[in-house]
């Protein structure tokens, strides 16, 4: 069950400020407050979904496609489609998902370490 008291829900409702990159009626992108790379952006759909599985099953093809199109627009804004980037989402306890609202991390702007 979705918890409307999570930090991303509060960012969506403007209860908590963020360093905004892009926002419309369906999505919001902002800089991470604890960056793990030179560029570290969080992207979230405004739908009340807990993780990627919930997002895909609840929102349908058009909304999922729209979200990933907006990710690509953010990549272009920061020129990451040319230099490279890492796109990460965590789901569940074993992945250490910290916020129970589906989100992606976009990391780039520098040489990223290996995942080995």
N, C-alpha and C positions, 0 to 999 in steps of 0.2 A: 504494500500500500504506500502511495506517495506521501511524503512528509512535507507539508507546505511551510514548515518552519526551517528548512535547510537554507544555507547561506546563498545559494544560487537563486532560489525562489525570492529571497529578500533583495537580491540585486535586481531581478526582473521587476519587482514592484517598487524599486527605488528606495527601499528602506535602508539599504546599504549602498554607498557610492562605489563606483568602479572607474578605472581609467579606460574609458570607452573608445573602441575602434570603429564599430559599426553596430547599428541597431535598426530593426524594423519591427513590424507586428508579429513576426514569427521567430526571429533569432536575435541573439546578442553576442558580440565578440568584444573582448577586453583583455588588457594586459594582466598577466598573473602577478599577484603581489609577492610571490616567492619564486622568481624566475630561475629555471634550471638551465637556461641558455640565454645568449644575447637577445634573442627574440623568443618570447614565451607568451603565447596567446591562448586564451580559453575561449571556446565557442560552445554555446548552448542553445538548444531550441527552447522556446518558451512553453512548449507543451509540458504537462506534468507527467514526466516519464523518468524512471529511476536509472535505467541503463540502456545500452544499445539494443539489447533484445526487446525490452519494453518499448523503446522508440519505434523499432521496425514493426513490431506486432500491433501497436496501438495507432500509430499515425498514418500508416499507409505509404504507398510508393511516391506519390506526388510530394508529400511533406519531407520524406527522407531525401529525395532527389534535390529538392529546394535547399535543404540544409547543406548538402555536400556542394552544391553550386556556390553557395555563399562562402563556404570554406575556400573554394578555389579563388573567388574574388579577393578574399583576404590574402591568400598566398601571392596573388598578383600585385596587390597593393604594396607588399613588402619585398617583392621581387624574388620570393622564395621558390617559385616554380623554375627559376633559372639556376639558383645556387644550391638548392636541395633543402629538404626539411624532414622532420619526423612528425607523424600524426599518431597520437596515442589516445586510447580510451581504456579505462579500467572498468571491470565489471565483477563485483562480488568481493567477498572477504579475502580470498586468496590473492587477489590482485591489489589489495590495499586500497580499494575504492573509498575515498574519504568523504565525498559528498554524494548523497543518494539522489542525484539529479544527473541524467545523461549529459556528458560533456566531452569535448575533445581538447587535447593539448596540442598546439602547433608549436614545434620547437625548430629553431633555425638561426641563421645569421652568423654562424660560425661552424667549424668542424665539430661534429658531435661525436662523442665517445662510442665505442663499440658496445653492442648488446651481448657480447659473448659471455 
